[in-house]
């Protein structure tokens, strides 16, 4: 990512845990700001309740946008702890 920049981090969830993200709604997690070298890290905790209970799996995809940059992750399956 570009150095000394702030980006918006978004995610979309698909409750059908099959490795194919079909969700259409992007939800905003918050900003991420990069260092002068372009590195950036952020820790997000999302507590939603049902259906996101311990042991439930779902697909998720992340989207980072800002300062003329757009990054989209691959779809991956996660399991709630």
Secondary structure by P-SEA (a helix, b strand, c coil): ccccbbbbbbbbbbccccccccccbbbbcbbbbbccccbbbbbbbbbbcccccccccbbbbbbbbcccbbbbbcccccccc
